[in-house]
Amino acid sequence: MENNAKYKDLVIEYYENKNVSGYLRMFRNLMVLFTEVNIGHPTEERSHQINLQTSNKFGEIDLDYIESFCINSEISNYMADDSFGVIRNKFLFKISQFEFLVLNINFLLDQFYKAQVFSFMAFLKTKGIENNFLSEKGKDFSEEIYLREVLDLCFPGLIKFYGSKCINSKREELCDVYLRDSNKICLIEFKDVLLSASAKNSGNQERLFKALEEKFLKNKKNKSKGITQLLNAVEDVDNHSVSFDTSVPDIDLEIFPVIIYTDNTFGVEGVNNHFKKLFTKEIENLDLKNVKVRDVVFINLNYFEMHQDYLNHNYLDIFVIIDQYLQHIENTNFSLTPFEVFSRFYMNKYVPEELGTLSSFTEIMNDIISAE
């Protein structure tokens, strides 16, 4: 955001408010906490009580920033809420000057991404700035910048078109991402949205699926979303082919519809199955003549982040693994298996090579470790 005209000055002020020099230094602080807990070690070696005296002595942390996560002053007037807002933001208990108790490791992990989004939004509110930051972040940053960077790393050899470059017969956006290898086309809709805590925690099936359908079928303004967008895209390709891809084959097109999501709620087994059935029913009603369509598949963006080296070195073929996954879930015993779970078994069987730490991750980590 430092490069965005609208937010660059605000985000610098945000870091100053957090008592850190910038995002790299902020993540360095969080990495020290993460390391002190011994994540990655056997369970019996983990420690939720940490001592940061040595880290402070050698300038590896900013103590004022660490203390901003302490819940001590909030305990006397703590009130529970659907999102566990206070403890999400105050996941440490201060024992002494350098000793802290980590109350919830998941809320520490949230600080590496999701919590930063809401923290910055809260900062904007304290300044009296009216904004639509969540929507802008999802479109301008996650979709327009980050998603493209990730998929470019994963699929350097595929034909790719994004967003405004994917135009249908009505001169509207066909899909968020178009990938093609020979006659195989992957149509992708990206959903960097969150399901509200009240819907998640309601325990009410009708309310939950109504909220999900607003994300994946049609929103409150009756605008097509997710699944419906993919159905419209498939129908347009069947009737009009693909005008922007001048080398697309005339016949035997195979379409692989994919939803890429970021909220883990959308990867829950029953959710995937519910929308797959709706998609399949609607596809059957379209009476397609010129394309063959696979069932829709939900894939977490994290899958592409973690497998980018395997994909760009051709250890994995996204079209093959989707086909294998759809065959796998035809078995009623495995019908609810999420894509990511199947992928682990697939990797063990067909990709025995271990490529080690991601090249892009190593580069980022070097920047974080050296941040001052």
C-alpha positions as CSV (number, residue, x, y, z in Angstrom):
1,M,0.0,0.0,0.0
2,E,3.0,2.3,0.3
3,N,2.8,2.6,-3.5
4,N,-0.9,3.4,-3.6
5,A,-1.7,7.1,-4.0
6,K,-4.7,6.9,-1.8
7,Y,-3.2,5.0,1.1
8,K,0.6,5.5,1.1
9,D,0.6,8.4,3.6
10,L,-2.0,6.7,5.8
11,V,-0.1,3.4,6.0
12,I,3.1,5.1,7.0
13,E,1.2,6.9,9.7
14,Y,-0.3,3.5,10.7
15,Y,3.1,2.0,11.2
16,E,4.2,5.0,13.3
17,N,1.1,4.5,15.4
18,K,2.1,0.9,15.9
19,N,5.7,2.0,16.9
20,V,7.4,0.2,14.1
21,S,9.4,1.5,11.1
22,G,7.4,-0.4,8.5
23,Y,5.8,-3.6,7.5
24,L,9.0,-5.6,7.4
25,R,9.9,-4.6,10.9
26,M,6.4,-5.4,12.0
27,F,6.6,-8.9,10.6
28,R,10.1,-9.3,12.2
29,N,8.5,-8.6,15.6
30,L,5.8,-11.2,14.9
31,M,8.3,-13.7,13.7
32,V,10.3,-13.4,17.0
33,L,7.1,-14.2,18.9
34,F,6.3,-17.1,16.5
35,T,9.9,-18.5,17.0
36,E,9.8,-18.2,20.8
37,V,6.7,-20.3,20.9
38,N,8.6,-23.1,19.1
39,I,6.1,-23.7,16.4
40,G,7.4,-26.5,14.2
41,H,8.9,-28.3,17.1
42,P,7.3,-31.3,18.8
43,T,4.3,-30.4,20.9
44,E,6.0,-31.1,24.2
45,E,8.6,-28.5,23.3
46,R,6.2,-25.7,22.6
47,S,6.0,-22.9,25.2
48,H,3.2,-20.4,25.5
49,Q,5.2,-18.4,28.1
50,I,8.0,-16.5,26.4
51,N,10.9,-14.3,27.6
52,L,12.0,-11.5,25.2
53,Q,14.8,-10.0,27.2
54,T,17.5,-11.2,24.9
55,S,15.6,-10.2,21.8
56,N,15.1,-6.8,23.2
57,K,18.8,-6.5,24.2
58,F,19.9,-7.2,20.6
59,G,17.3,-4.9,19.0
60,E,15.3,-7.7,17.4
61,I,12.0,-6.4,18.7
62,D,10.2,-3.2,19.4
63,L,8.8,-3.6,22.9
64,D,6.2,-0.9,22.6
65,Y,4.7,-2.8,19.6
66,I,4.7,-6.1,21.5
67,E,3.0,-4.5,24.5
68,S,0.2,-3.2,22.2
69,F,-1.0,-6.8,22.0
70,C,-1.3,-7.2,25.8
71,I,-4.8,-7.8,27.3
72,N,-3.9,-6.7,30.8
73,S,-5.7,-3.4,30.8
74,E,-8.8,-4.9,29.1
75,I,-9.5,-7.7,31.6
76,S,-11.6,-5.7,34.1
77,N,-14.1,-4.6,31.4
78,Y,-13.9,-7.5,29.0
79,M,-17.1,-8.3,27.1
80,A,-17.4,-11.2,24.7
81,D,-18.6,-10.7,21.1
82,D,-19.2,-12.9,18.1
83,S,-15.7,-12.1,16.6
84,F,-13.8,-12.4,19.9
85,G,-12.5,-8.9,18.9
86,V,-10.6,-8.0,22.0
87,I,-8.7,-11.3,22.4
88,R,-8.0,-11.4,18.7
89,N,-6.1,-8.1,19.0
90,K,-4.9,-8.6,22.6
91,F,-3.6,-12.2,22.5
92,L,-0.7,-11.6,25.0
93,F,-0.8,-11.4,28.8
94,K,2.1,-9.4,30.3
95,I,3.7,-11.2,33.2
96,S,6.7,-8.9,33.7
97,Q,8.8,-6.4,31.7
98,F,10.0,-9.0,29.2
99,E,7.8,-12.1,30.0
100,F,4.5,-12.7,28.2
101,L,1.9,-15.5,28.0
102,V,0.6,-16.3,24.5
103,L,-3.1,-16.8,25.1
104,N,-4.0,-18.1,21.6
105,I,-1.5,-19.0,19.0
106,N,-4.1,-18.7,16.2
107,F,-4.6,-15.0,16.9
108,L,-0.9,-14.5,16.7
109,L,-1.0,-16.2,13.3
110,D,-3.8,-14.0,12.2
111,Q,-1.5,-11.0,12.7
112,F,0.4,-12.0,9.6
113,Y,-2.5,-11.2,7.4
114,K,-6.2,-11.1,8.4
115,A,-5.8,-9.1,11.6
116,Q,-3.7,-6.5,9.8
117,V,-6.6,-5.8,7.4
118,F,-9.0,-5.1,10.3
119,S,-6.4,-3.3,12.3
120,F,-5.7,-0.8,9.5
121,M,-9.5,-0.4,8.9
122,A,-9.9,0.4,12.6
123,F,-7.0,2.9,12.3
124,L,-8.9,4.7,9.4
125,K,-12.0,4.9,11.6
126,T,-10.0,6.6,14.5
127,K,-9.0,9.3,12.0
128,G,-12.6,9.8,11.0
129,I,-12.0,8.5,7.4
130,E,-15.1,7.0,5.8
131,N,-14.0,4.3,3.5
132,N,-14.8,1.0,1.8
133,F,-11.4,-0.5,2.5
134,L,-12.4,-4.1,2.7
135,S,-13.9,-4.0,-0.8
136,E,-11.0,-1.9,-2.2
137,K,-8.5,-4.3,-0.6
138,G,-10.2,-7.3,-2.2
139,K,-10.3,-5.8,-5.7
140,D,-7.4,-3.4,-5.9
141,F,-4.8,-5.3,-3.9
142,S,-5.7,-8.9,-3.6
143,E,-7.2,-9.5,-7.1
144,E,-5.5,-6.9,-9.3
145,I,-2.0,-7.3,-7.8
146,Y,-1.4,-10.2,-5.5
147,L,-3.5,-12.9,-7.2
148,R,-1.8,-12.1,-10.5
149,E,1.7,-12.3,-9.0
150,V,1.0,-15.7,-7.5
151,L,-0.6,-17.2,-10.6
152,D,2.2,-15.7,-12.8
153,L,4.7,-17.6,-10.7
154,C,2.7,-20.8,-10.8
155,F,1.9,-20.9,-14.5
156,P,4.6,-19.1,-16.6
157,G,3.9,-21.4,-19.6
158,L,0.1,-21.1,-19.8
159,I,-1.9,-18.6,-21.8
160,K,-3.3,-16.1,-19.2
161,F,-5.7,-13.3,-19.2
162,Y,-6.9,-11.3,-16.2
163,G,-10.0,-9.3,-15.4
164,S,-10.6,-6.5,-17.9
165,K,-8.6,-8.4,-20.5
166,C,-11.2,-11.3,-20.3
167,I,-14.1,-9.8,-22.2
168,N,-17.2,-11.8,-23.1
169,S,-19.6,-11.3,-26.0
170,K,-21.4,-8.5,-24.1
171,R,-18.1,-6.6,-23.6
172,E,-18.3,-7.4,-19.9
173,E,-15.7,-9.2,-17.8
174,L,-15.9,-12.9,-18.5
175,C,-14.1,-14.0,-15.3
176,D,-11.3,-12.9,-13.0
177,V,-8.7,-15.3,-14.5
178,Y,-8.5,-17.2,-17.7
179,L,-5.8,-20.0,-18.0
180,R,-5.4,-22.2,-21.1
181,D,-3.3,-25.1,-22.0
182,S,-4.1,-26.4,-25.5
183,N,-7.9,-27.1,-25.5
184,K,-8.2,-27.0,-21.7
185,I,-9.5,-23.7,-20.2
186,C,-9.6,-22.9,-16.5
187,L,-12.1,-20.2,-15.7
188,I,-11.4,-18.7,-12.2
189,E,-13.5,-16.5,-9.9
190,F,-11.5,-15.1,-7.0
191,K,-13.3,-14.5,-3.6
192,D,-11.2,-12.6,-1.2
193,V,-14.2,-12.1,1.1
194,L,-15.0,-13.1,4.7
195,L,-18.1,-14.7,6.1
196,S,-19.4,-12.7,9.0
197,A,-18.8,-14.1,12.5
198,S,-22.5,-13.8,13.4
199,A,-23.4,-16.1,10.5
200,K,-20.6,-18.5,11.3
201,N,-21.5,-18.7,15.0
202,S,-25.3,-18.7,14.6
203,G,-25.7,-22.5,14.5
204,N,-28.5,-21.8,12.1
205,Q,-28.2,-23.7,8.8
206,E,-30.7,-21.4,6.9
207,R,-28.9,-18.3,8.0
208,L,-25.5,-19.7,7.3
209,F,-26.3,-20.8,3.7
210,K,-28.1,-17.5,3.0
211,A,-24.9,-15.7,3.9
212,L,-22.9,-18.2,1.7
213,E,-25.2,-17.8,-1.2
214,E,-24.8,-14.0,-1.1
215,K,-21.1,-14.6,-1.7
216,F,-21.4,-17.4,-4.3
217,L,-24.7,-17.0,-6.1
218,K,-26.2,-13.5,-6.0
219,N,-25.7,-10.6,-3.6
220,K,-28.5,-8.5,-2.0
221,K,-28.5,-6.3,-5.2
222,N,-29.2,-9.5,-7.3
223,K,-25.7,-9.2,-8.9
224,S,-24.2,-12.5,-10.0
225,K,-21.4,-13.8,-7.8
226,G,-19.0,-16.8,-7.8
227,I,-20.9,-19.8,-9.1
228,T,-23.4,-17.8,-11.1
229,Q,-20.5,-15.8,-12.7
230,L,-18.9,-19.1,-13.7
231,L,-22.1,-20.4,-15.2
232,N,-22.5,-17.2,-17.2
233,A,-19.0,-17.5,-18.4
234,V,-19.4,-21.1,-19.5
235,E,-22.6,-20.3,-21.4
236,D,-20.9,-17.4,-23.1
237,V,-17.9,-19.5,-24.2
238,D,-20.2,-22.2,-25.5
239,N,-22.2,-19.7,-27.6
240,H,-19.5,-17.3,-28.7
241,S,-16.1,-19.0,-28.0
242,V,-13.3,-16.7,-26.7
243,S,-12.7,-13.5,-28.7
244,F,-9.7,-12.2,-26.7
245,D,-7.7,-15.5,-27.0
246,T,-7.0,-15.5,-30.7
247,S,-5.3,-18.9,-30.7
248,V,-8.0,-20.8,-28.9
249,P,-9.0,-24.1,-30.7
250,D,-12.4,-24.1,-32.5
251,I,-13.5,-27.5,-31.2
252,D,-13.2,-29.9,-28.2
253,L,-12.8,-27.2,-25.6
254,E,-12.8,-28.5,-22.0
255,I,-13.6,-26.0,-19.2
256,F,-12.4,-26.3,-15.6
257,P,-14.4,-23.9,-13.4
258,V,-12.6,-22.9,-10.2
259,I,-13.3,-20.7,-7.2
260,I,-10.2,-19.5,-5.5
261,Y,-11.0,-18.3,-1.9
262,T,-9.1,-16.9,1.1
263,D,-11.5,-17.5,4.0
264,N,-11.1,-21.0,5.3
265,T,-14.8,-21.2,5.9
266,F,-15.3,-21.7,2.2
267,G,-13.1,-24.8,2.2
268,V,-15.4,-26.7,4.7
269,E,-16.4,-30.0,3.2
270,G,-20.2,-29.6,3.2
271,V,-20.0,-26.1,1.7
272,N,-18.0,-27.3,-1.3
273,N,-20.4,-30.1,-1.9
274,H,-23.5,-27.9,-1.6
275,F,-22.3,-25.5,-4.3
276,K,-21.0,-28.3,-6.5
277,K,-24.5,-29.8,-6.7
278,L,-26.0,-26.4,-7.5
279,F,-23.5,-25.8,-10.2
280,T,-24.0,-29.3,-11.7
281,K,-27.7,-28.9,-11.8
282,E,-27.5,-25.5,-13.6
283,I,-24.9,-26.8,-16.1
284,E,-27.3,-29.6,-17.0
285,N,-30.0,-27.0,-17.7
286,L,-27.8,-25.0,-20.1
287,D,-27.8,-27.8,-22.8
288,L,-24.2,-27.0,-23.8
289,K,-23.2,-28.0,-27.3
290,N,-19.6,-26.9,-27.9
291,V,-17.8,-27.3,-24.6
292,K,-17.3,-30.0,-22.1
293,V,-17.4,-28.8,-18.5
294,R,-16.0,-30.2,-15.3
295,D,-17.6,-29.7,-11.9
296,V,-16.7,-26.6,-10.1
297,V,-13.7,-26.9,-7.6
298,F,-13.0,-24.7,-4.6
299,I,-9.2,-24.1,-4.0
300,N,-7.6,-22.0,-1.3
301,L,-5.3,-19.3,-2.6
302,N,-2.8,-20.7,-0.1
303,Y,-2.6,-23.9,-2.2
304,F,-1.1,-21.9,-5.1
305,E,1.2,-20.0,-2.8
306,M,2.6,-23.2,-1.2
307,H,2.9,-25.2,-4.5
308,Q,4.2,-22.5,-6.9
309,D,7.5,-24.2,-7.4
310,Y,5.9,-27.6,-8.1
311,L,3.5,-26.0,-10.6
312,N,6.0,-23.8,-12.4
313,H,8.5,-26.7,-12.7
314,N,5.8,-29.0,-14.1
315,Y,5.8,-31.4,-11.2
316,L,2.1,-30.7,-11.0
317,D,-0.4,-30.1,-13.8
318,I,-3.4,-28.2,-12.5
319,F,-5.7,-29.7,-15.1
320,V,-4.6,-33.3,-14.3
321,I,-4.9,-32.8,-10.5
322,I,-8.4,-31.3,-10.9
323,D,-9.4,-34.3,-13.0
324,Q,-8.0,-36.7,-10.5
325,Y,-9.7,-34.9,-7.6
326,L,-13.1,-35.0,-9.3
327,Q,-12.7,-38.7,-10.0
328,H,-11.7,-39.2,-6.3
329,I,-14.8,-37.5,-4.9
330,E,-17.1,-39.6,-7.2
331,N,-16.7,-42.3,-4.5
332,T,-19.4,-41.7,-1.9
333,N,-16.9,-42.4,0.8
334,F,-14.8,-39.5,-0.3
335,S,-17.4,-37.1,-1.7
336,L,-16.8,-34.4,0.9
337,T,-13.0,-34.4,0.6
338,P,-11.6,-30.9,0.2
339,F,-9.2,-30.3,-2.7
340,E,-6.3,-29.5,-0.4
341,V,-6.7,-32.8,1.5
342,F,-6.8,-34.8,-1.7
343,S,-3.7,-32.9,-2.9
344,R,-1.6,-34.1,0.0
345,F,-2.3,-37.7,-1.0
346,Y,-1.7,-36.9,-4.6
347,M,1.6,-35.3,-3.9
348,N,2.7,-38.3,-1.8
349,K,1.9,-40.7,-4.6
350,Y,2.9,-38.9,-7.7
351,V,5.4,-36.2,-6.6
352,P,7.9,-37.8,-4.3
353,E,10.4,-35.0,-4.9
354,E,10.7,-32.5,-2.1
355,L,11.6,-29.0,-3.4
356,G,12.2,-27.5,0.0
357,T,11.5,-23.9,1.0
358,L,9.7,-21.8,-1.7
359,S,12.1,-19.5,-3.5
360,S,9.8,-16.5,-3.1
361,F,9.4,-17.2,0.7
362,T,13.2,-17.3,1.1
363,E,13.5,-13.9,-0.5
364,I,10.8,-12.4,1.7
365,M,12.2,-13.9,4.9
366,N,15.6,-12.4,4.2
367,D,14.0,-9.0,3.9
368,I,12.1,-9.5,7.2
369,I,15.1,-10.8,9.1
370,S,17.3,-7.8,8.1
371,A,14.5,-5.2,8.8
372,E,15.5,-2.5,11.3
